[in-house]
Amino acid sequence: MNESDQLANKLGELLLGDVLERNGFTPSSKRPLTPEQKQQIRTVLENLQVETERFLQHSQRTIRRESKPNH
């Protein structure tokens, strides 16, 4: 697992933990996820990663265009 993946995992854990805590979920109230639920979460996260990468690529292209001098 590379550094980017580790950072994404830590961020995901932090955000998920915050959401669960705000909604009254505690470690004692957890129950295992079904394989279908796990796959749904993976799919959502993969889609989010793709969209984030597209956004970052678009942002980088925009920054490059704006930094080029006009002749």
N, CA, C and O atoms as a GROMACS GRO file, in nm:
protein
  284
    1MET      N    1   0.086  -0.117   0.000
    1MET     CA    2   0.000   0.000   0.000
    1MET      C    3   0.090   0.124   0.000
    1MET      O    4   0.180   0.136   0.083
    2ASN      N    5   0.065   0.214  -0.095
    2ASN     CA    6   0.151   0.332  -0.102
    2ASN      C    7   0.103   0.442  -0.006
    2ASN      O    8  -0.001   0.429   0.058
    3GLU      N    9   0.180   0.546   0.002
    3GLU     CA   10   0.152   0.654   0.098
    3GLU      C   11   0.016   0.719   0.071
    3GLU      O   12  -0.056   0.754   0.165
    4SER      N   13  -0.018   0.736  -0.055
    4SER     CA   14  -0.147   0.796  -0.091
    4SER      C   15  -0.263   0.709  -0.042
    4SER      O   16  -0.362   0.760   0.010
    5ASP      N   17  -0.251   0.578  -0.059
    5ASP     CA   18  -0.355   0.487  -0.014
    5ASP      C   19  -0.368   0.490   0.138
    5ASP      O   20  -0.479   0.486   0.192
    6GLN      N   21  -0.254   0.496   0.206
    6GLN     CA   22  -0.257   0.501   0.352
    6GLN      C   23  -0.326   0.628   0.401
    6GLN      O   24  -0.405   0.625   0.495
    7LEU      N   25  -0.295   0.739   0.337
    7LEU     CA   26  -0.357   0.866   0.374
    7LEU      C   27  -0.508   0.861   0.349
    7LEU      O   28  -0.586   0.908   0.431
    8ALA      N   29  -0.547   0.804   0.235
    8ALA     CA   30  -0.690   0.792   0.204
    8ALA      C   31  -0.761   0.704   0.306
    8ALA      O   32  -0.873   0.734   0.347
    9ASN      N   33  -0.696   0.596   0.348
    9ASN     CA   34  -0.756   0.507   0.448
    9ASN      C   35  -0.773   0.579   0.581
    9ASN      O   36  -0.878   0.567   0.645
   10LYS      N   37  -0.671   0.652   0.623
   10LYS     CA   38  -0.678   0.726   0.749
   10LYS      C   39  -0.789   0.830   0.744
   10LYS      O   40  -0.866   0.846   0.840
   11LEU      N   41  -0.798   0.902   0.633
   11LEU     CA   42  -0.902   1.003   0.617
   11LEU      C   43  -1.040   0.939   0.621
   11LEU      O   44  -1.130   0.990   0.687
   12GLY      N   45  -1.056   0.828   0.551
   12GLY     CA   46  -1.183   0.756   0.551
   12GLY      C   47  -1.222   0.710   0.690
   12GLY      O   48  -1.338   0.723   0.729
   13GLU      N   49  -1.127   0.656   0.764
   13GLU     CA   50  -1.155   0.611   0.901
   13GLU      C   51  -1.196   0.728   0.989
   13GLU      O   52  -1.288   0.716   1.070
   14LEU      N   53  -1.128   0.840   0.974
   14LEU     CA   54  -1.160   0.958   1.054
   14LEU      C   55  -1.301   1.008   1.024
   14LEU      O   56  -1.379   1.034   1.115
   15LEU      N   57  -1.332   1.022   0.895
   15LEU     CA   58  -1.465   1.070   0.857
   15LEU      C   59  -1.575   0.973   0.898
   15LEU      O   60  -1.679   1.015   0.949
   16LEU      N   61  -1.552   0.846   0.876
   16LEU     CA   62  -1.652   0.746   0.912
   16LEU      C   63  -1.673   0.744   1.063
   16LEU      O   64  -1.786   0.737   1.110
   17GLY      N   65  -1.565   0.748   1.138
   17GLY     CA   66  -1.575   0.750   1.283
   17GLY      C   67  -1.654   0.871   1.333
   17GLY      O   68  -1.735   0.859   1.426
   18ASP      N   69  -1.631   0.986   1.272
   18ASP     CA   70  -1.704   1.107   1.310
   18ASP      C   71  -1.853   1.094   1.281
   18ASP      O   72  -1.936   1.129   1.365
   19VAL      N   73  -1.887   1.043   1.165
   19VAL     CA   74  -2.028   1.025   1.128
   19VAL      C   75  -2.096   0.927   1.224
   19VAL      O   76  -2.207   0.951   1.271
   20LEU      N   77  -2.029   0.817   1.251
   20LEU     CA   78  -2.087   0.717   1.341
   20LEU      C   79  -2.106   0.773   1.481
   20LEU      O   80  -2.210   0.751   1.544
   21GLU      N   81  -2.007   0.846   1.530
   21GLU     CA   82  -2.017   0.903   1.664
   21GLU      C   83  -2.131   1.004   1.673
   21GLU      O   84  -2.206   1.005   1.771
   22ARG      N   85  -2.144   1.090   1.571
   22ARG     CA   86  -2.253   1.189   1.572
   22ARG      C   87  -2.390   1.125   1.568
   22ARG      O   88  -2.488   1.185   1.613
   23ASN      N   89  -2.400   1.005   1.516
   23ASN     CA   90  -2.528   0.936   1.506
   23ASN      C   91  -2.549   0.832   1.615
   23ASN      O   92  -2.639   0.748   1.604
   24GLY      N   93  -2.466   0.836   1.718
   24GLY     CA   94  -2.487   0.752   1.835
   24GLY      C   95  -2.441   0.608   1.823
   24GLY      O   96  -2.478   0.525   1.906
   25PHE      N   97  -2.361   0.576   1.724
   25PHE     CA   98  -2.310   0.440   1.712
   25PHE      C   99  -2.186   0.426   1.798
   25PHE      O  100  -2.098   0.513   1.797
   26THR      N  101  -2.178   0.318   1.871
   26THR     CA  102  -2.063   0.289   1.955
   26THR      C  103  -2.004   0.155   1.914
   26THR      O  104  -2.069   0.077   1.845
   27PRO      N  105  -1.881   0.129   1.955
   27PRO     CA  106  -1.822  -0.002   1.920
   27PRO      C  107  -1.908  -0.120   1.965
   27PRO      O  108  -1.910  -0.223   1.899
   28SER      N  109  -1.978  -0.105   2.077
   28SER     CA  110  -2.061  -0.216   2.124
   28SER      C  111  -2.187  -0.237   2.040
   28SER      O  112  -2.248  -0.343   2.046
   29SER      N  113  -2.227  -0.135   1.962
   29SER     CA  114  -2.348  -0.148   1.880
   29SER      C  115  -2.318  -0.190   1.736
   29SER      O  116  -2.408  -0.200   1.654
   30LYS      N  117  -2.187  -0.212   1.707
   30LYS     CA  118  -2.149  -0.252   1.571
   30LYS      C  119  -2.195  -0.393   1.541
   30LYS      O  120  -2.203  -0.478   1.630
   31ARG      N  121  -2.224  -0.417   1.414
   31ARG     CA  122  -2.252  -0.552   1.367
   31ARG      C  123  -2.177  -0.569   1.236
   31ARG      O  124  -2.151  -0.472   1.165
   32PRO      N  125  -2.142  -0.692   1.204
   32PRO     CA  126  -2.064  -0.714   1.081
   32PRO      C  127  -2.144  -0.675   0.956
   32PRO      O  128  -2.266  -0.690   0.950
   33LEU      N  129  -2.072  -0.625   0.856
   33LEU     CA  130  -2.135  -0.594   0.729
   33LEU      C  131  -2.149  -0.721   0.646
   33LEU      O  132  -2.067  -0.812   0.655
   34THR      N  133  -2.253  -0.725   0.567
   34THR     CA  134  -2.270  -0.838   0.475
   34THR      C  135  -2.171  -0.821   0.359
   34THR      O  136  -2.123  -0.710   0.335
   35PRO      N  137  -2.141  -0.928   0.288
   35PRO     CA  138  -2.053  -0.914   0.172
   35PRO      C  139  -2.108  -0.814   0.069
   35PRO      O  140  -2.031  -0.743   0.005
   36GLU      N  141  -2.240  -0.808   0.055
   36GLU     CA  142  -2.300  -0.714  -0.040
   36GLU      C  143  -2.278  -0.570   0.005
   36GLU      O  144  -2.249  -0.484  -0.078
   37GLN      N  145  -2.290  -0.544   0.134
   37GLN     CA  146  -2.267  -0.410   0.186
   37GLN      C  147  -2.120  -0.369   0.168
   37GLN      O  148  -2.090  -0.255   0.134
   38LYS      N  149  -2.031  -0.463   0.193
   38LYS     CA  150  -1.889  -0.435   0.175
   38LYS      C  151  -1.860  -0.400   0.029
   38LYS      O  152  -1.784  -0.307   0.001
   39GLN      N  153  -1.919  -0.474  -0.063
   39GLN     CA  154  -1.896  -0.448  -0.205
   39GLN      C  155  -1.954  -0.313  -0.245
   39GLN      O  156  -1.894  -0.240  -0.324
   40GLN      N  157  -2.071  -0.279  -0.191
   40GLN     CA  158  -2.130  -0.148  -0.221
   40GLN      C  159  -2.039  -0.036  -0.174
   40GLN      O  160  -2.021   0.064  -0.244
   41ILE      N  161  -1.982  -0.051  -0.055
   41ILE     CA  162  -1.890   0.051  -0.002
   41ILE      C  163  -1.766   0.061  -0.090
   41ILE      O  164  -1.720   0.171  -0.121
   42ARG      N  165  -1.711  -0.053  -0.130
   42ARG     CA  166  -1.594  -0.052  -0.218
   42ARG      C  167  -1.625   0.019  -0.350
   42ARG      O  168  -1.545   0.098  -0.399
   43THR      N  169  -1.742  -0.009  -0.406
   43THR     CA  170  -1.781   0.052  -0.532
   43THR      C  171  -1.793   0.204  -0.518
   43THR      O  172  -1.746   0.279  -0.604
   44VAL      N  173  -1.857   0.248  -0.412
   44VAL     CA  174  -1.873   0.392  -0.388
   44VAL      C  175  -1.735   0.457  -0.372
   44VAL      O  176  -1.711   0.563  -0.430
   45LEU      N  177  -1.647   0.395  -0.296
   45LEU     CA  178  -1.514   0.453  -0.275
   45LEU      C  179  -1.432   0.454  -0.403
   45LEU      O  180  -1.358   0.549  -0.428
   46GLU      N  181  -1.443   0.349  -0.484
   46GLU     CA  182  -1.372   0.347  -0.612
   46GLU      C  183  -1.423   0.457  -0.703
   46GLU      O  184  -1.343   0.525  -0.768
   47ASN      N  185  -1.554   0.477  -0.707
   47ASN     CA  186  -1.611   0.584  -0.789
   47ASN      C  187  -1.566   0.721  -0.739
   47ASN      O  188  -1.534   0.809  -0.819
   48LEU      N  189  -1.562   0.737  -0.609
   48LEU     CA  190  -1.516   0.863  -0.551
   48LEU      C  191  -1.370   0.888  -0.585
   48LEU      O  192  -1.332   1.001  -0.615
   49GLN      N  193  -1.289   0.783  -0.582
   49GLN     CA  194  -1.148   0.798  -0.617
   49GLN      C  195  -1.132   0.840  -0.763
   49GLN      O  196  -1.051   0.928  -0.793
   50VAL      N  197  -1.208   0.780  -0.853
   50VAL     CA  198  -1.201   0.815  -0.994
   50VAL      C  199  -1.242   0.962  -1.014
   50VAL      O  200  -1.176   1.036  -1.087
   51GLU      N  201  -1.350   1.002  -0.951
   51GLU     CA  202  -1.396   1.140  -0.964
   51GLU      C  203  -1.295   1.239  -0.906
   51GLU      O  204  -1.276   1.347  -0.962
   52THR      N  205  -1.232   1.203  -0.796
   52THR     CA  206  -1.131   1.289  -0.736
   52THR      C  207  -1.011   1.303  -0.828
   52THR      O  208  -0.959   1.413  -0.845
   53GLU      N  209  -0.967   1.193  -0.887
   53GLU     CA  210  -0.855   1.199  -0.980
   53GLU      C  211  -0.888   1.284  -1.102
   53GLU      O  212  -0.804   1.360  -1.148
   54ARG      N  213  -1.009   1.272  -1.155
   54ARG     CA  214  -1.051   1.356  -1.268
   54ARG      C  215  -1.049   1.503  -1.230
   54ARG      O  216  -1.000   1.588  -1.306
   55PHE      N  217  -1.101   1.533  -1.112
   55PHE     CA  218  -1.104   1.671  -1.065
   55PHE      C  219  -0.962   1.727  -1.054
   55PHE      O  220  -0.934   1.838  -1.097
   56LEU      N  221  -0.872   1.647  -0.994
   56LEU     CA  222  -0.735   1.693  -0.978
   56LEU      C  223  -0.666   1.714  -1.112
   56LEU      O  224  -0.592   1.811  -1.129
   57GLN      N  225  -0.688   1.624  -1.206
   57GLN     CA  226  -0.629   1.638  -1.339
   57GLN      C  227  -0.682   1.763  -1.408
   57GLN      O  228  -0.606   1.837  -1.470
   58HIS      N  229  -0.811   1.787  -1.398
   58HIS     CA  230  -0.872   1.906  -1.457
   58HIS      C  231  -0.815   2.032  -1.392
   58HIS      O  232  -0.786   2.130  -1.461
   59SER      N  233  -0.800   2.029  -1.262
   59SER     CA  234  -0.746   2.145  -1.190
   59SER      C  235  -0.603   2.173  -1.234
   59SER      O  236  -0.565   2.289  -1.252
   60GLN      N  237  -0.524   2.068  -1.251
   60GLN     CA  238  -0.386   2.087  -1.294
   60GLN      C  239  -0.380   2.144  -1.434
   60GLN      O  240  -0.296   2.230  -1.461
   61ARG      N  241  -0.466   2.099  -1.525
   61ARG     CA  242  -0.468   2.153  -1.661
   61ARG      C  243  -0.508   2.300  -1.658
   61ARG      O  244  -0.450   2.382  -1.731
   62THR      N  245  -0.605   2.334  -1.575
   62THR     CA  246  -0.651   2.471  -1.566
   62THR      C  247  -0.540   2.561  -1.512
   62THR      O  248  -0.520   2.672  -1.562
   63ILE      N  249  -0.469   2.514  -1.413
   63ILE     CA  250  -0.360   2.592  -1.355
   63ILE      C  251  -0.250   2.613  -1.458
   63ILE      O  252  -0.195   2.722  -1.468
   64ARG      N  253  -0.218   2.509  -1.534
   64ARG     CA  254  -0.113   2.522  -1.637
   64ARG      C  255  -0.154   2.623  -1.743
   64ARG      O  256  -0.072   2.706  -1.785
   65ARG      N  257  -0.281   2.618  -1.787
   65ARG     CA  258  -0.327   2.712  -1.889
   65ARG      C  259  -0.323   2.855  -1.837
   65ARG      O  260  -0.284   2.947  -1.910
   66GLU      N  261  -0.361   2.875  -1.714
   66GLU     CA  262  -0.364   3.009  -1.657
   66GLU      C  263  -0.223   3.062  -1.633
   66GLU      O  264  -0.204   3.184  -1.632
   67SER      N  265  -0.125   2.975  -1.613
   67SER     CA  266   0.010   3.021  -1.585
   67SER      C  267   0.090   3.046  -1.711
   67SER      O  268   0.198   3.104  -1.704
   68LYS      N  269   0.041   3.003  -1.828
   68LYS     CA  270   0.111   3.028  -1.954
   68LYS      C  271   0.097   3.174  -1.992
   68LYS      O  272  -0.012   3.230  -1.982
   69PRO      N  273   0.207   3.236  -2.036
   69PRO     CA  274   0.196   3.376  -2.078
   69PRO      C  275   0.120   3.387  -2.210
   69PRO      O  276   0.134   3.303  -2.298
   70ASN      N  277   0.041   3.490  -2.222
   70ASN     CA  278  -0.033   3.516  -2.347
   70ASN      C  279   0.054   3.595  -2.442
   70ASN      O  280   0.114   3.696  -2.404
   71HIS      N  281   0.061   3.550  -2.567
   71HIS     CA  282   0.141   3.620  -2.668
   71HIS      C  283   0.052   3.693  -2.762
   71HIS      O  284   0.100   3.759  -2.854
   0.00000   0.00000   0.00000
